[in-house]
């Protein structure tokens, strides 16, 4: 469930935000994804997919 919510959030925000806002969002989201991974809310594969989605859009 965490994965699905994060994927939707990233997809929606990518379309809406300006470059500066996007960069801020990416930084904040990476911190959240780290916490979700440590709390076993995401698998390693899901974490990598979401961070790659963030990185390719920077």
Residue frames relative to the residue before (quaternion, step in Angstrom):
aa qw qx qy qz dx dy dz
X 1.0000 0.0000 0.0000 0.0000 0.00 0.00 0.00
X 0.6306 0.5329 -0.3312 0.4568 3.59 0.97 -0.82
X 0.6343 0.5422 -0.3195 0.4490 3.54 1.00 -0.87
X 0.6738 0.5097 -0.2958 0.4459 3.57 0.85 -0.97
X 0.6614 0.5005 -0.3018 0.4701 3.58 0.95 -0.88
X 0.6611 0.5014 -0.3085 0.4652 3.59 0.92 -0.87
X 0.6406 0.5280 -0.3229 0.4545 3.59 0.97 -0.84
X 0.6644 0.4931 -0.3021 0.4735 3.59 0.91 -0.89
X 0.6533 0.5244 -0.3119 0.4482 3.57 0.93 -0.91
X 0.6646 0.4961 -0.3034 0.4692 3.59 0.88 -0.92
X 0.6614 0.5197 -0.3033 0.4477 3.58 0.90 -0.93
X 0.6835 0.4786 -0.2843 0.4722 3.58 0.90 -0.92
X 0.6931 0.4864 -0.2865 0.4482 3.57 0.83 -0.96
X 0.5866 0.5862 -0.3704 0.4184 3.59 1.08 -0.68
X 0.6971 0.4704 -0.2622 0.4733 3.58 1.04 -0.78
X 0.7379 0.4802 -0.2215 0.4194 3.57 1.07 -0.76
X 0.7444 0.4838 -0.2314 0.3978 3.57 0.91 -0.94
X 0.4888 -0.6082 0.5382 0.3188 3.52 -1.29 0.53
X 0.7207 -0.4540 0.2994 0.4299 3.58 -1.26 0.25
X 0.6827 0.4784 -0.2989 0.4643 3.60 0.85 -0.91
X 0.6642 0.4903 -0.3004 0.4777 3.57 0.96 -0.86
X 0.6220 0.5396 -0.3373 0.4563 3.58 1.05 -0.76
X 0.6559 0.5123 -0.3188 0.4537 3.60 0.88 -0.88
X 0.6417 0.5055 -0.3147 0.4833 3.58 1.00 -0.78
X 0.6410 0.5259 -0.3122 0.4638 3.58 0.97 -0.88
X 0.6428 0.5306 -0.3229 0.4483 3.60 0.92 -0.91
X 0.6562 0.5134 -0.3104 0.4577 3.57 0.89 -0.91
X 0.6855 0.4762 -0.2796 0.4744 3.57 0.86 -0.95
X 0.6738 0.5066 -0.3007 0.4460 3.56 0.92 -0.89
X 0.6224 0.5369 -0.3463 0.4522 3.60 1.01 -0.70
X 0.6268 0.5198 -0.3338 0.4749 3.58 1.04 -0.72
X 0.6578 0.5021 -0.3053 0.4712 3.58 0.97 -0.85
X 0.6532 0.5102 -0.3228 0.4570 3.58 0.93 -0.83
X 0.6002 0.5522 -0.3505 0.4604 3.59 1.08 -0.69
X 0.6670 0.4941 -0.2934 0.4743 3.57 0.93 -0.91
X 0.6517 0.5134 -0.3172 0.4595 3.59 0.94 -0.86
X 0.6393 0.5147 -0.3252 0.4697 3.59 1.02 -0.75
X 0.6794 0.4942 -0.2916 0.4573 3.58 0.88 -0.91
X 0.7026 0.4392 -0.2519 0.5001 3.57 1.13 -0.65
X 0.4517 -0.7139 0.4178 0.3343 3.59 1.33 0.18
X 0.3810 0.7015 -0.5032 0.3311 3.56 1.04 0.79
X 0.7408 0.2245 -0.1541 0.6141 3.58 1.35 -0.28
X 0.4060 -0.6547 0.5659 0.2936 3.56 -1.19 0.53
X 0.6699 -0.4814 0.3641 0.4324 3.57 -1.25 0.23
X 0.6517 0.5198 -0.3156 0.4533 3.59 0.97 -0.83
X 0.6535 0.4988 -0.3107 0.4770 3.60 0.97 -0.83
X 0.6308 0.5377 -0.3213 0.4580 3.57 0.99 -0.86
X 0.6773 0.4904 -0.2907 0.4651 3.57 0.86 -0.95
X 0.6468 0.5206 -0.3254 0.4524 3.58 0.95 -0.81
X 0.6877 0.4765 -0.2862 0.4670 3.59 0.90 -0.90
X 0.6728 0.4725 -0.3166 0.4732 3.61 0.91 -0.78
X 0.6164 0.5262 -0.3507 0.4692 3.61 1.07 -0.63
X 0.6223 0.5312 -0.3335 0.4684 3.57 1.04 -0.75
X 0.6564 0.4906 -0.3038 0.4859 3.58 1.01 -0.76
X 0.6867 0.5058 -0.2893 0.4347 3.59 0.90 -0.93
X 0.6821 0.4932 -0.3094 0.4425 3.59 0.89 -0.81
X 0.6924 0.4731 -0.2758 0.4697 3.59 1.22 -0.31
X 0.5022 0.6686 -0.4248 0.3468 3.58 1.22 -0.08
